[in-house]
Amino acid sequence: MRCPYCSHGEDKVVDSRSSKEGRAVRRRRECLRCGQRFTTYEYIENVSLTIIKNDQRREPYDRQKLMQGIVAACKKRPVGLKKIESIVDCIENQIEKSGKMEIPSSEIGKLVMMELYQLDEVAYVRFASVYRKFKDISEFISEVKEIESKSDEGRK
């Protein structure tokens, strides 16, 4: 494990504990060169999940790629990294429960949109604009109006 501060290759584990409902091991490490502490997570590598892209290409599932998409949608929004990790965990649990070895990227996109819709409307619209590939401003405005009408219904 390389230190994220000085790139030294040796560290010592200071603390280790179960995390994410037993699905991961959280380790606090200390760099033997600079003394900085950092956290790593160990996950069980499940049977590889394959994502079927819209053009029918297949690629291995990448947790970081999913995280980056959600982080981008939540940029400058009051959504913490722990909440985003919790969303990714929830989506992974749903995929795992389905028992599928291959899943279309569109299904993952729908799962992300459902989670973001409940969490933050702005992040939802940002993600939807990329996921649904709005062709013009009218589609975007239509989506925002639909959210507003659902919000108004919820307040009544």
C-alpha positions as CSV (number, residue, x, y, z in Angstrom):
1,M,0.0,0.0,0.0
2,R,1.5,3.3,-1.0
3,C,1.2,6.4,1.3
4,P,-1.2,8.9,-0.4
5,Y,1.0,11.7,1.1
6,C,4.6,10.7,0.2
7,S,4.1,7.5,-1.9
8,H,6.3,5.5,0.4
9,G,5.5,1.7,0.1
10,E,5.7,0.7,3.8
11,D,3.2,1.4,6.5
12,K,1.9,-0.2,9.6
13,V,-1.8,-1.0,10.4
14,V,-2.8,0.9,13.5
15,D,-6.4,-0.2,13.7
16,S,-8.6,-2.8,11.9
17,R,-12.3,-3.3,12.2
18,S,-15.3,-4.6,10.3
19,S,-17.2,-2.0,8.3
20,K,-20.1,-1.5,6.0
21,E,-22.3,-4.1,7.7
22,G,-19.5,-6.7,7.6
23,R,-19.0,-6.3,3.8
24,A,-15.6,-4.6,4.3
25,V,-12.6,-4.3,6.6
26,R,-11.6,-0.7,7.5
27,R,-7.9,-0.3,8.3
28,R,-6.2,2.8,9.7
29,R,-2.6,2.9,8.5
30,E,0.5,4.9,9.4
31,C,3.2,5.6,6.9
32,L,6.6,4.5,8.2
33,R,8.3,7.4,6.4
34,C,6.2,10.5,7.0
35,G,4.0,9.4,9.9
36,Q,0.8,10.5,8.2
37,R,-2.3,8.3,8.8
38,F,-4.8,7.2,6.2
39,T,-7.7,4.8,5.9
40,T,-8.1,1.9,3.5
41,Y,-11.0,-0.5,2.9
42,E,-10.8,-4.1,1.9
43,Y,-13.8,-5.6,0.1
44,I,-14.6,-9.2,-0.7
45,E,-14.2,-9.6,-4.5
46,N,-17.4,-11.2,-5.6
47,V,-17.7,-13.1,-8.8
48,S,-17.1,-10.5,-11.4
49,L,-20.1,-8.5,-12.5
50,T,-20.1,-7.4,-16.1
51,I,-21.8,-4.2,-17.3
52,I,-23.5,-4.2,-20.7
53,K,-23.0,-0.7,-22.1
54,N,-25.6,0.9,-24.4
55,D,-23.6,0.0,-27.5
56,Q,-23.5,-3.6,-26.3
57,R,-19.9,-3.6,-25.3
58,R,-19.1,-5.4,-22.0
59,E,-16.8,-4.2,-19.3
60,P,-16.2,-5.2,-15.7
61,Y,-18.1,-3.5,-13.0
62,D,-16.0,-0.7,-11.4
63,R,-17.2,0.6,-8.0
64,Q,-15.0,3.7,-8.4
65,K,-16.6,4.6,-11.7
66,L,-20.1,4.5,-10.1
67,M,-18.8,6.6,-7.1
68,Q,-17.3,9.2,-9.5
69,G,-20.6,9.6,-11.4
70,I,-22.6,10.1,-8.2
71,V,-19.9,12.5,-6.8
72,A,-20.1,14.6,-10.0
73,A,-23.9,14.8,-9.7
74,C,-23.6,15.9,-6.0
75,K,-20.8,18.4,-6.6
76,K,-21.4,21.6,-4.5
77,R,-24.5,20.0,-2.9
78,P,-25.0,19.3,0.8
79,V,-24.3,15.5,0.3
80,G,-21.4,14.0,2.2
81,L,-19.1,11.3,0.9
82,K,-20.4,8.8,3.5
83,K,-23.9,9.3,2.1
84,I,-22.6,8.7,-1.4
85,E,-20.8,5.5,-0.3
86,S,-24.0,4.4,1.4
87,I,-25.9,4.9,-2.0
88,V,-23.2,2.8,-3.8
89,D,-23.5,0.1,-1.1
90,C,-27.3,0.1,-1.5
91,I,-27.0,-0.2,-5.3
92,E,-24.4,-3.0,-5.0
93,N,-26.7,-4.9,-2.6
94,Q,-29.6,-4.6,-5.0
95,I,-27.5,-5.9,-7.9
96,E,-26.1,-8.7,-5.7
97,K,-29.6,-9.8,-4.7
98,S,-30.7,-9.9,-8.3
99,G,-28.2,-12.7,-8.8
100,K,-27.3,-11.5,-12.3
101,M,-23.7,-11.9,-13.6
102,E,-24.4,-9.3,-16.3
103,I,-26.4,-6.1,-15.9
104,P,-27.2,-3.3,-18.4
105,S,-25.7,0.1,-17.5
106,S,-29.2,1.5,-18.0
107,E,-30.4,-0.6,-15.0
108,I,-27.6,0.8,-12.8
109,G,-28.5,4.3,-14.0
110,K,-32.1,3.8,-13.0
111,L,-31.0,2.6,-9.5
112,V,-28.8,5.7,-9.1
113,M,-31.6,8.0,-10.3
114,M,-34.1,6.5,-7.7
115,E,-31.5,7.0,-4.9
116,L,-30.7,10.6,-6.0
117,Y,-34.3,11.6,-6.4
118,Q,-34.9,10.8,-2.8
119,L,-31.7,12.5,-1.7
120,D,-31.3,15.7,-3.6
121,E,-33.3,17.1,-6.5
122,V,-30.5,19.1,-8.0
123,A,-28.1,16.1,-8.0
124,Y,-31.0,14.0,-9.5
125,V,-31.5,16.4,-12.4
126,R,-27.7,16.6,-13.0
127,F,-27.4,12.9,-13.2
128,A,-30.6,12.5,-15.3
129,S,-29.4,15.1,-17.8
130,V,-26.4,12.9,-18.5
131,Y,-28.1,9.5,-18.1
132,R,-31.1,10.4,-20.2
133,K,-29.1,12.4,-22.7
134,F,-31.6,15.3,-23.0
135,K,-31.6,16.5,-26.6
136,D,-32.6,20.1,-25.9
137,I,-33.6,22.5,-23.1
138,S,-37.3,21.6,-23.3
139,E,-36.6,18.1,-22.2
140,F,-34.6,19.4,-19.3
141,I,-37.3,21.9,-18.3
142,S,-40.0,19.2,-18.5
143,E,-38.0,17.0,-16.1
144,V,-37.6,20.0,-13.6
145,K,-41.3,20.7,-13.9
146,E,-42.2,17.1,-13.1
147,I,-40.0,17.2,-10.0
148,E,-41.6,20.5,-8.9
149,S,-45.1,19.1,-9.3
150,K,-44.2,16.0,-7.3
151,S,-42.7,18.2,-4.6
152,D,-45.8,20.3,-4.5
153,E,-48.0,17.1,-4.1
154,G,-45.8,16.0,-1.3
155,R,-46.2,19.3,0.6
156,K,-50.1,19.0,0.5
